[in-house]
Amino acid sequence: MPRSKKSHCHKAEGGLKAEKGAQGPVGAQVPVTEKEAASSSLSPLIQGTPEVVPPAGKPSIRQNSQKACSSSTTVKATPSSKPKEGSSSPKQGLSTSQAPPDPESLLSDVLNQKMAELVQFLSAKYVTKEPITEAEMLQSVIKEHKGHFPVIFRKACECMEIVFGIEVKEVDPISHSYVLVKTLDLTYDGMLSDDQGMPKTGLLILILGMIFVEGNRVPENRIWEVLNKIGVCAGRKDFIYGEPRKLITKDFVQEKYLEYRQVPSSDPPCYEFLWGPRAHTETSKMKVLQFFAKFSGTDPASFSPWYEEALRDEEERAQARVSATDDTRATASESSSVPSSSLSCPE
């Protein structure tokens, strides 16, 4: 399969823009089936997930993280001035080789490089669990491009969350200090050690979203059909995810985020994925839906009927919490009502 030359974050931004510009809650005409609607609603975001970028030689994971988010068009520079009305247009017939370089394009390239460097910087901070301040980012990474810091920082944060599943959260608005946390309240990032590897939460969130919108179960071949389109292929090592098949069918399953089981009565046997118990405990359908809505620029309520299902799930979870609280109180009440004489030892 040919590999796209577009970078991870550029694909992500392109997919999100496609979603924003689409008509209707699922970004397409009325689909024939619910499953088609589900695929249509998530496809722009799915297309925006990381692709495989083969490392040259054996560069470090941190070096590869720069490849994940670099793009010549991700961060666009705003031109400082426009041609005056009535000014002469470029001469016709000027060859491309003679045309001077576009200052706006050159600036965009520089800003995208800075965005990639900032993602690399944030990734290193995540590994070491160190807090980050705006002053530190300006001094260490942005340097002479401080005026463009807001857009560079925003794009870097989007890349961290979409590609790696890591959220950049401000903890002190006065000093502008931030911490890096796993998104959707998940507690596992797929990293085996502190000195190598990258967070793999982004891929887990994608799969949880696919399972949710495709009827709370999805055939394995459907998973690979989607992942293959974005360059994540079973048996081909990815610099972020390692060997994808092992990560999805072994690691995520052992961590109880996914359930991987044979489809009943399938011959030859085929397999499907469901949410595992840990996914149900740590996150929810509503949180997953809100994640996709956030990056598609829409309201979660526009993703019907999944929003209605997520609401029902929230109500069931709330009722379960109330029931558990009542049971705990009843047990405590029964314990306190036991006469102290009944607990004493016989003489």
Disulfide bonds with the S-S distance in Angstrom:
Cys9-Cys159 2.03
Cys69-Cys159 1.69
